[in-house]
Amino acid sequence: MKALIRVRMSLHDAHYGGNLVDGARILNLFGDVATELLIRHDGDEGLFRAYDSVEFLAPVYAGDYIEAEGEIVEVGNTSRKMNFVARKVIQSRPDINDSAAEVLEEPIIVCRASGTCVVPKDKQRFK
């Protein structure tokens, strides 16, 4: 089971000089994807318990479009192991002008992560 979200990073998301977006914003997207996966799988939002690994691989800037995708890869009694990947699919081009952007021919992987979510037994609605 997979879920996908696509979001434009805004100036509000920029946290560092040069309009660089904080990596925590990408983890926030992974949290939203995880919530959708749990709703689809269990009928409940569940809770994110822990990340096992997080790799930030490329910078993200205000104006970039990011696709965050997640997949449930293992199901326990209450735990749901998930893998995530975030890709930049459109990038801002401030070097051309202040409103220039381009669709990337090949998306750039900006982050990979894996983690575990839990849905208590009494909240699992689907068998």
DSSP file with accessible surface (Angstrom, degrees, kcal/mol):
  #  RESIDUE AA STRUCTURE BP1 BP2  ACC     N-H-->O    O-->H-N    N-H-->O    O-->H-N    TCO  KAPPA ALPHA  PHI   PSI    X-CA   Y-CA   Z-CA
    1    1 A M              0   0  100      0, 0.0    71,-1.7     0, 0.0     2,-0.3   0.000 360.0 360.0 360.0 131.8    0.0    0.0    0.0
    2    2 A K  E     -A   71   0A 118     69,-0.2     2,-0.3     2,-0.0    69,-0.2  -0.892 360.0-167.6-126.2 157.7    1.4    3.4   -1.0
    3    3 A A  E     -A   70   0A   6     67,-2.0    67,-2.4    -2,-0.3     2,-0.4  -0.981   6.9-164.7-142.0 151.1    0.4    7.1   -0.5
    4    4 A L  E     -A   69   0A  84     -2,-0.3     2,-0.4    65,-0.2    65,-0.2  -0.996   7.3-175.9-140.5 140.7    1.7   10.2   -2.2
    5    5 A I  E     -A   68   0A  50     63,-2.3    63,-2.9    -2,-0.4     2,-0.4  -0.991   8.7-159.5-134.2 141.0    1.4   13.9   -1.5
    6    6 A R  E     +A   67   0A 141     -2,-0.4     2,-0.3    61,-0.2    61,-0.2  -0.994  18.7 171.9-122.9 128.5    2.7   16.8   -3.7
    7    7 A V  E     -A   66   0A  33     59,-2.5    59,-3.1    -2,-0.4     2,-0.5  -0.987  30.3-130.4-138.9 142.1    3.3   20.2   -2.1
    8    8 A R  E     -A   65   0A 129     -2,-0.3     2,-0.4    57,-0.2    57,-0.2  -0.799  27.5-130.1 -89.7 128.1    4.9   23.5   -3.1
    9    9 A M        -     0   0    0     55,-3.2    54,-3.7    -2,-0.5     2,-0.2  -0.668  29.8-159.8 -76.7 130.0    7.4   24.8   -0.6
   10   10 A S    >>  -     0   0   37     -2,-0.4     3,-1.1    52,-0.2     4,-0.8  -0.514  35.6 -99.2-104.9 174.4    6.6   28.5    0.1
   11   11 A L  G >4 S+     0   0  120      1,-0.3     3,-0.6     2,-0.2    51,-0.1   0.830 124.1  64.0 -61.3 -28.5    8.7   31.3    1.6
   12   12 A H  G 34 S+     0   0  171      1,-0.2    -1,-0.3     9,-0.0    -3,-0.0   0.823 100.7  51.1 -63.0 -30.8    6.9   30.5    4.8
   13   13 A D  G <4 S+     0   0   26     -3,-1.1     9,-1.0     8,-0.1    -1,-0.2   0.688  86.7 102.9 -78.9 -20.9    8.7   27.1    4.7
   14   14 A A  E <<  +E   21   0B  24     -4,-0.8     7,-0.3    -3,-0.6     6,-0.1  -0.450  38.3 165.4 -67.0 134.1   12.1   28.7    4.2
   15   15 A H  E     +     0   0B 120      5,-2.8     2,-0.2    -2,-0.2     6,-0.2   0.598  54.3  47.6-122.7 -23.2   14.1   28.7    7.4
   16   16 A Y  E >> S-E   20   0B 123      4,-2.2     3,-0.8     1,-0.2     4,-0.8  -0.719  96.2 -68.1-120.3 170.5   17.7   29.4    6.4
   17   17 A G  G >4 S+     0   0   73      1,-0.2     3,-0.9    -2,-0.2    -1,-0.2  -0.106 116.4  32.2 -55.1 150.0   19.5   31.9    4.2
   18   18 A G  G 34 S-     0   0   66      1,-0.2    -1,-0.2    -3,-0.1    44,-0.1   0.702 130.8 -75.1  73.7  17.5   19.0   31.7    0.5
   19   19 A N  G <4 S+     0   0   82     -3,-0.8    43,-2.2     1,-0.2     2,-0.3   0.771  78.6 169.8  64.2  29.3   15.4   30.5    1.1
   20   20 A L  E <<  -EF  16  61B  52     -3,-0.9    -5,-2.8    -4,-0.8    -4,-2.2  -0.543  30.2-129.2 -72.8 133.7   16.6   27.0    2.1
   21   21 A V  E     -E   14   0B  10     39,-3.4    39,-0.4    -7,-0.3    -7,-0.2  -0.685  22.3-111.0 -88.6 137.1   13.8   24.9    3.6
   22   22 A D    >>  -     0   0   47     -9,-1.0     3,-1.8    -2,-0.3     4,-0.6  -0.387  19.5-128.4 -63.9 136.4   14.3   23.1    6.9
   23   23 A G  H >> S+     0   0   20      1,-0.3     4,-1.7     2,-0.2     3,-0.7   0.786 105.6  71.3 -58.4 -26.7   14.6   19.3    6.7
   24   24 A A  H 3> S+     0   0   54      1,-0.2     4,-2.0     2,-0.2    -1,-0.3   0.815  88.3  63.3 -61.6 -27.0   11.9   19.1    9.4
   25   25 A R  H <> S+     0   0   56     -3,-1.8     4,-1.6     2,-0.2    -1,-0.2   0.888 102.0  49.5 -65.0 -36.3    9.4   20.3    6.8
   26   26 A I  H <X S+     0   0    4     -3,-0.7     4,-2.2    -4,-0.6    -2,-0.2   0.911 108.6  52.1 -68.4 -40.2   10.1   17.1    4.7
   27   27 A L  H  X S+     0   0   43     -4,-1.7     4,-2.1     1,-0.2    -2,-0.2   0.869 104.8  57.2 -64.2 -33.1    9.6   15.0    7.8
   28   28 A N  H  X S+     0   0   86     -4,-2.0     4,-1.9     2,-0.2    -1,-0.2   0.908 105.8  50.0 -61.2 -41.1    6.3   16.8    8.4
   29   29 A L  H  X S+     0   0    1     -4,-1.6     4,-2.4     1,-0.2    -2,-0.2   0.912 107.9  52.9 -64.0 -41.4    5.2   15.6    4.9
   30   30 A F  H  X S+     0   0    0     -4,-2.2     4,-2.8     1,-0.2    -1,-0.2   0.891 106.2  54.5 -61.3 -37.2    6.2   12.1    5.7
   31   31 A G  H  X S+     0   0   19     -4,-2.1     4,-2.3     2,-0.2    -1,-0.2   0.909 108.1  48.6 -61.9 -41.2    4.0   12.3    8.8
   32   32 A D  H  X S+     0   0   82     -4,-1.9     4,-2.1     2,-0.2    -2,-0.2   0.906 112.2  48.5 -65.4 -40.1    1.1   13.3    6.6
   33   33 A V  H  X S+     0   0    1     -4,-2.4     4,-2.5     2,-0.2    -2,-0.2   0.926 110.4  51.6 -65.3 -43.1    1.7   10.4    4.3
   34   34 A A  H  X S+     0   0    1     -4,-2.8     4,-2.5     1,-0.2    -2,-0.2   0.913 107.6  53.2 -60.0 -42.0    2.0    8.0    7.2
   35   35 A T  H  X S+     0   0   47     -4,-2.3     4,-2.4     1,-0.2    -1,-0.2   0.929 109.2  48.4 -60.3 -44.7   -1.3    9.2    8.6
   36   36 A E  H  X S+     0   0   65     -4,-2.1     4,-2.7     1,-0.2     5,-0.2   0.928 110.5  51.5 -61.4 -43.7   -3.0    8.5    5.2
   37   37 A L  H  X S+     0   0    0     -4,-2.5     4,-2.4     1,-0.2    -2,-0.2   0.921 110.9  47.8 -60.0 -42.7   -1.5    5.1    5.1
   38   38 A L  H  X>S+     0   0    2     -4,-2.5     4,-3.5     2,-0.2     6,-0.9   0.900 110.9  50.8 -66.7 -39.6   -2.7    4.2    8.5
   39   39 A I  H  X5S+     0   0   74     -4,-2.4     4,-1.7     4,-0.2    -2,-0.2   0.937 113.8  45.1 -62.4 -45.2   -6.2    5.5    7.8
   40   40 A R  H  <5S+     0   0  149     -4,-2.7    -2,-0.2    -5,-0.2    -1,-0.2   0.887 122.2  37.5 -65.1 -38.2   -6.3    3.4    4.6
   41   41 A H  H  <5S+     0   0   52     -4,-2.4    -2,-0.2    -5,-0.2    -3,-0.2   0.880 137.5  10.3 -82.1 -40.1   -4.9    0.3    6.4
   42   42 A D  H  <5S-     0   0    2     -4,-3.5    83,-3.0     2,-0.3    84,-0.5   0.471  90.7-116.7-121.9 -10.6   -6.6    0.5    9.8
   43   43 A G  S  <<S+     0   0   10     -4,-1.7     2,-0.3    -5,-0.7    -4,-0.2   0.743  87.1  89.7  75.0  22.1   -9.3    3.2    9.7
   44   44 A D  S    S-     0   0   46     -6,-0.9    -2,-0.3    -9,-0.1    -1,-0.2  -0.995  79.4-126.6-151.1 148.1   -7.4    5.2   12.3
   45   45 A E        -     0   0  125     -2,-0.3    -7,-0.2     1,-0.1    -6,-0.2   0.756  45.9-173.7 -67.4 -27.0   -4.7    7.9   12.2
   46   46 A G        -     0   0   14     -8,-0.1     2,-0.3    77,-0.1    73,-0.2  -0.062  25.6 -82.4  61.7-166.6   -2.5    6.0   14.6
   47   47 A L  E     -B  118   0A 120     71,-2.4    71,-2.8   -13,-0.0     2,-0.6  -0.995  25.8-120.7-138.4 142.5    0.7    7.5   16.0
   48   48 A F  E     -B  117   0A  65     -2,-0.3    69,-0.3    69,-0.2     3,-0.1  -0.732  30.3-178.7 -81.7 121.9    4.3    7.9   14.6
   49   49 A R  E     -     0   0A 185     67,-2.4     2,-0.3    -2,-0.6    68,-0.2   0.904  52.7 -27.8 -89.9 -49.1    6.5    6.1   17.1
   50   50 A A  E     -B  116   0A  38     66,-1.7    66,-2.8     0, 0.0     2,-0.4  -0.978  45.8-121.1-166.1 150.5   10.0    6.5   15.7
   51   51 A Y  E     -B  115   0A  73     -2,-0.3    64,-0.3    64,-0.3     3,-0.1  -0.842  15.6-165.9 -92.3 136.2   12.2    7.0   12.7
   52   52 A D  E    S-     0   0A  88     62,-2.5     2,-0.3    -2,-0.4    63,-0.2   0.797  74.6  -1.7 -86.8 -36.0   14.8    4.3   12.2
   53   53 A S  E     -B  114   0A  56     61,-1.5    61,-2.1     2,-0.0    -1,-0.4  -0.986  56.6-172.0-154.9 148.5   16.8    6.3    9.6
   54   54 A V  E     -B  113   0A  52     -2,-0.3     2,-0.5    59,-0.2    59,-0.2  -0.979   5.6-174.2-141.7 128.9   16.6    9.7    7.9
   55   55 A E  E     -B  112   0A  96     57,-3.0    57,-2.0    -2,-0.3     2,-0.6  -0.976  11.4-158.0-126.7 117.1   18.9   10.8    5.1
   56   56 A F  E     +B  111   0A 114     -2,-0.5    55,-0.3    55,-0.2    54,-0.1  -0.854  20.5 170.1 -91.6 120.8   18.8   14.3    3.7
   57   57 A L        +     0   0   78     53,-2.9    54,-0.2    -2,-0.6    -1,-0.1   0.643  55.1  13.3-111.9 -21.2   20.3   14.0    0.2
   58   58 A A  S    S-     0   0   30     52,-1.2    -1,-0.3    50,-0.1     2,-0.0  -0.985  80.6 -95.6-156.0 151.2   19.7   17.3   -1.6
   59   59 A P        -     0   0   65      0, 0.0     2,-0.4     0, 0.0   -39,-0.0  -0.335  28.2-152.0 -71.3 152.5   18.6   20.9   -0.7
   60   60 A V        -     0   0    8    -39,-0.4   -39,-3.4    50,-0.1     2,-0.3  -0.988  14.4-168.7-123.6 134.6   15.0   22.1   -1.0
   61   61 A Y  B >   -F   20   0B  90     -2,-0.4     3,-2.3   -41,-0.2   -52,-0.3  -0.839  35.8 -82.7-122.3 157.8   14.2   25.8   -1.6
   62   62 A A  T 3  S+     0   0   11    -43,-2.2   -52,-0.2    -2,-0.3    30,-0.1  -0.327 118.4  34.0 -54.1 135.9   11.1   27.9   -1.5
   63   63 A G  T 3  S+     0   0    6    -54,-3.7    -1,-0.3     1,-0.4     2,-0.2   0.151  89.5 122.3  98.0 -17.8    9.3   27.5   -4.8
   64   64 A D    <   -     0   0    2     -3,-2.3   -55,-3.2    27,-0.1     2,-0.5  -0.494  58.4-134.7 -75.2 147.0   10.3   23.8   -5.2
   65   65 A Y  E     -AC   8  90A  80     25,-2.5    24,-2.5   -57,-0.2    25,-1.1  -0.913  23.0-163.7-101.5 128.6    7.6   21.2   -5.6
   66   66 A I  E     -AC   7  88A   0    -59,-3.1   -59,-2.5    -2,-0.5     2,-0.5  -0.935  11.6-157.0-118.2 131.7    8.1   18.1   -3.5
   67   67 A E  E     -AC   6  87A  29     20,-2.9    20,-2.8    -2,-0.4     2,-0.5  -0.940  11.2-165.8-101.5 124.3    6.5   14.7   -3.8
   68   68 A A  E     -AC   5  86A   0    -63,-2.9   -63,-2.3    -2,-0.5     2,-0.4  -0.962   9.3-176.3-111.8 125.9    6.5   12.7   -0.6
   69   69 A E  E     -AC   4  85A  44     16,-2.9    16,-2.2    -2,-0.5     2,-0.3  -0.951   3.6-176.4-124.8 141.4    5.7    9.0   -1.0
   70   70 A G  E     -AC   3  84A   1    -67,-2.4   -67,-2.0    -2,-0.4     2,-0.3  -0.948   5.5-168.4-135.7 159.6    5.3    6.3    1.6
   71   71 A E  E     -AC   2  83A  75     12,-2.0    12,-2.2    -2,-0.3     2,-0.5  -0.994  25.5-125.6-148.0 135.3    4.7    2.6    1.7
   72   72 A I  E     + C   0  82A  17    -71,-1.7    10,-0.3    -2,-0.3     3,-0.1  -0.750  32.2 171.7 -77.9 124.5    3.8    0.1    4.4
   73   73 A V  E     +     0   0A  66      8,-2.8     2,-0.3    -2,-0.5     9,-0.2   0.557  62.1  23.1-112.9 -13.2    6.5   -2.6    4.2
   74   74 A E  E     - C   0  81A 129      7,-1.3     7,-2.6     2,-0.0     2,-0.5  -0.964  61.3-157.4-155.9 138.3    5.7   -4.6    7.3
   75   75 A V  E     + C   0  80A  76     -2,-0.3     5,-0.2     5,-0.2     2,-0.1  -0.977  15.0 172.9-122.9 123.6    2.7   -5.1    9.5
   76   76 A G        -     0   0   28      3,-3.1    -2,-0.0    -2,-0.5     0, 0.0  -0.350  55.7 -75.3-106.4-165.5    2.8   -6.3   13.1
   77   77 A N  S    S-     0   0  126      1,-0.1     3,-0.0    -2,-0.1    41,-0.0   0.932 124.5 -10.7 -58.7 -49.0    0.0   -6.6   15.7
   78   78 A T  S    S+     0   0   53     40,-0.0    41,-2.5    39,-0.0     2,-0.2   0.480 120.4  90.5-125.7 -13.2    0.0   -2.8   16.3
   79   79 A S  E     - D   0 118A  43     39,-0.2    -3,-3.1    37,-0.0     2,-0.4  -0.611  49.8-166.0 -93.9 148.8    3.1   -1.7   14.4
   80   80 A R  E     -CD  75 117A   4     37,-2.7    37,-2.3    -2,-0.2     2,-0.4  -0.947  11.4-152.0-132.9 109.3    3.3   -0.6   10.8
   81   81 A K  E     -CD  74 116A  50     -7,-2.6    -8,-2.8    -2,-0.4    -7,-1.3  -0.681  22.2-174.1 -83.0 133.7    6.9   -0.3    9.4
   82   82 A M  E     -CD  72 115A   0     33,-3.0    33,-2.3    -2,-0.4     2,-0.4  -0.955  20.9-152.0-133.0 149.5    7.1    2.3    6.6
   83   83 A N  E     -CD  71 114A  72    -12,-2.2   -12,-2.0    -2,-0.3     2,-0.3  -0.937  19.0-167.3-115.5 144.7    9.6    3.5    4.0
   84   84 A F  E     -CD  70 113A   7     29,-3.2    29,-2.0    -2,-0.4     2,-0.3  -0.949  11.6-177.2-132.2 150.4    9.5    7.1    2.7
   85   85 A V  E     -CD  69 112A  19    -16,-2.2   -16,-2.9    -2,-0.3     2,-0.4  -0.990   9.3-158.8-144.4 139.6   11.1    9.0   -0.2
   86   86 A A  E     -CD  68 111A   0     25,-2.8    24,-2.8    -2,-0.3    25,-1.5  -0.984  12.4-170.5-119.6 132.8   10.8   12.7   -1.1
   87   87 A R  E     -CD  67 109A  64    -20,-2.8   -20,-2.9    -2,-0.4     2,-0.6  -0.975  23.6-132.6-124.7 139.1   11.5   13.9   -4.6
   88   88 A K  E     +CD  66 108A  10     20,-3.3    20,-2.1    -2,-0.4   -22,-0.2  -0.775  30.7 168.6 -84.1 121.1   11.9   17.4   -6.0
   89   89 A V  E     +     0   0A  14    -24,-2.5    15,-2.5    -2,-0.6     2,-0.4   0.636  67.3  27.9-110.3 -21.7    9.8   17.4   -9.2
   90   90 A I  E    S-CD  65 103A  33    -25,-1.1   -25,-2.5    13,-0.3     2,-0.4  -0.995  73.6-158.6-136.3 136.9    9.8   21.2  -10.0
   91   91 A Q  E     - D   0 102A  44     11,-2.5    11,-2.2    -2,-0.4   -27,-0.1  -0.941  19.1-119.0-122.5 145.0   12.5   23.6   -9.0
   92   92 A S  E     - D   0 101A  32     -2,-0.4     9,-0.3     9,-0.2     3,-0.1  -0.433  19.5-157.0 -68.2 146.7   12.5   27.3   -8.6
   93   93 A R    >>  +     0   0   55      7,-3.1     3,-1.9     4,-0.2     4,-1.6  -0.535  27.4 158.4-128.3  67.2   14.9   29.2  -10.9
   94   94 A P  T 34 S+     0   0   94      0, 0.0    -1,-0.1     0, 0.0     5,-0.1   0.712  70.6  72.1 -64.0 -16.0   15.7   32.5   -9.2
   95   95 A D  T 34 S+     0   0  113      1,-0.1     3,-0.1    -3,-0.1    -2,-0.0   0.750 104.7  39.3 -69.3 -21.5   18.9   32.7  -11.3
   96   96 A I  T <4 S-     0   0  100     -3,-1.9     2,-0.3     1,-0.4    -1,-0.1   0.901 136.3 -44.8 -89.8 -56.4   16.7   33.4  -14.3
   97   97 A N    ><  -     0   0   74     -4,-1.6     3,-1.2     3,-0.1    -1,-0.4  -0.957  61.6 -86.4-165.4 175.1   14.1   35.7  -12.6
   98   98 A D  T 3  S+     0   0  156     -2,-0.3    -3,-0.1     1,-0.3    -6,-0.0   0.627 124.4  34.8 -70.7 -10.6   12.1   35.9   -9.4
   99   99 A S  T 3  S+     0   0  100     -6,-0.1    -1,-0.3    -5,-0.1     2,-0.1   0.329  87.7 121.5-122.7   9.6    9.2   33.8  -10.8
  100  100 A A    <   +     0   0   18     -3,-1.2    -7,-3.1    -7,-0.3     2,-0.3  -0.438  29.8 159.5 -76.4 143.6   11.0   31.3  -13.1
  101  101 A A  E     - D   0  92A  62     -9,-0.3     2,-0.3    -2,-0.1    -9,-0.2  -0.965  19.8-153.4-153.0 164.0   10.6   27.6  -12.4
  102  102 A E  E     - D   0  91A  72    -11,-2.2   -11,-2.5    -2,-0.3     2,-0.4  -1.000  21.3-119.9-147.0 144.3   11.1   24.3  -14.4
  103  103 A V  E     - D   0  90A 114     -2,-0.3     2,-0.4   -13,-0.2   -13,-0.3  -0.692  39.5-123.1 -76.7 129.8    9.8   20.8  -14.3
  104  104 A L  E     -     0   0A  26    -15,-2.5    -1,-0.0    -2,-0.4     4,-0.0  -0.619   6.6-146.9 -79.7 131.7   12.6   18.4  -13.8
  105  105 A E  E    S+     0   0A 199     -2,-0.4    -1,-0.2     1,-0.3    -2,-0.0   0.899  96.4  26.0 -61.2 -40.7   13.1   15.8  -16.5
  106  106 A E  E    S-     0   0A 153     -3,-0.1    -1,-0.3     0, 0.0     0, 0.0  -0.980  95.3-123.1-124.5 115.7   14.4   13.4  -13.7
  107  107 A P  E     -     0   0A  48      0, 0.0     2,-0.5     0, 0.0   -18,-0.2  -0.214  22.4-128.5 -56.1 150.3   13.1   14.1  -10.2
  108  108 A I  E     - D   0  88A  65    -20,-2.1   -20,-3.3   -50,-0.0     2,-0.5  -0.903  13.9-130.7-104.2 123.6   15.8   14.6   -7.5
  109  109 A I  E     + D   0  87A  52     -2,-0.5   -22,-0.3   -22,-0.2     3,-0.1  -0.629  30.7 173.1 -72.9 120.9   15.6   12.5   -4.4
  110  110 A V  E     +     0   0A   2    -24,-2.8   -53,-2.9    -2,-0.5   -52,-1.2   0.668  60.9   9.5-103.6 -22.2   15.9   15.0   -1.5
  111  111 A C  E     -BD  56  86A   0    -25,-1.5   -25,-2.8   -55,-0.3     2,-0.3  -0.976  51.7-169.2-159.5 143.9   15.2   12.7    1.5
  112  112 A R  E     +BD  55  85A 113    -57,-2.0   -57,-3.0    -2,-0.3     2,-0.3  -0.981  20.6 162.1-128.7 145.6   14.8    9.0    2.4
  113  113 A A  E     -BD  54  84A   7    -29,-2.0   -29,-3.2    -2,-0.3     2,-0.3  -0.984  22.8-156.9-155.7 161.4   13.5    7.7    5.7
  114  114 A S  E     +BD  53  83A  14    -61,-2.1   -62,-2.5    -2,-0.3   -61,-1.5  -0.981  25.1 152.5-138.7 149.8   12.1    4.7    7.4
  115  115 A G  E     -BD  51  82A   0    -33,-2.3   -33,-3.0    -2,-0.3     2,-0.4  -0.971  35.3-109.6-163.7 177.6   10.0    4.5   10.5
  116  116 A T  E     -BD  50  81A  29    -66,-2.8   -67,-2.4    -2,-0.3   -66,-1.7  -0.978  21.9-172.5-126.7 133.3    7.4    2.8   12.6
  117  117 A C  E     -BD  48  80A   1    -37,-2.3   -37,-2.7    -2,-0.4     2,-0.4  -0.814  12.2-146.6-115.1 159.3    3.9    3.8   13.4
  118  118 A V  E     -BD  47  79A  34    -71,-2.8   -71,-2.4    -2,-0.3   -39,-0.2  -0.974  12.9-170.8-130.0 145.1    1.4    2.2   15.8
  119  119 A V        -     0   0    0    -41,-2.5     5,-0.1    -2,-0.4    -2,-0.0  -0.964  32.8-123.9-128.7 111.1   -2.3    1.7   15.8
  120  120 A P    >>  -     0   0   49      0, 0.0     3,-2.1     0, 0.0     4,-0.7  -0.228  23.3-115.9 -54.4 145.6   -3.6    0.3   19.2
  121  121 A K  G >4 S+     0   0  114      1,-0.3     3,-1.2     2,-0.2   -43,-0.0   0.864 114.0  56.9 -51.4 -42.8   -5.6   -2.9   18.7
  122  122 A D  G 34 S+     0   0  139      1,-0.3    -1,-0.3     3,-0.0     0, 0.0   0.605 108.0  48.9 -71.8  -7.4   -8.9   -1.3   20.0
  123  123 A K  G <4 S+     0   0  102     -3,-2.1     2,-0.6   -79,-0.0    -1,-0.3   0.477  82.3 105.8-106.7  -5.8   -8.6    1.4   17.3
  124  124 A Q    <<  +     0   0   21     -3,-1.2   -81,-0.2    -4,-0.7   -82,-0.1  -0.675  40.3 174.2 -76.8 116.6   -8.0   -0.9   14.4
  125  125 A R        +     0   0  165    -83,-3.0     2,-0.4    -2,-0.6   -82,-0.2   0.613  57.9  63.6 -98.8 -16.6  -11.3   -1.0   12.4
  126  126 A F              0   0   92    -84,-0.5    -1,-0.0   -85,-0.1   -85,-0.0  -0.898 360.0 360.0-113.5 140.5  -10.1   -3.1    9.4
  127  127 A K              0   0  220     -2,-0.4    -2,-0.0    -3,-0.0   -85,-0.0  -0.775 360.0 360.0-101.9 360.0   -9.0   -6.7    9.6
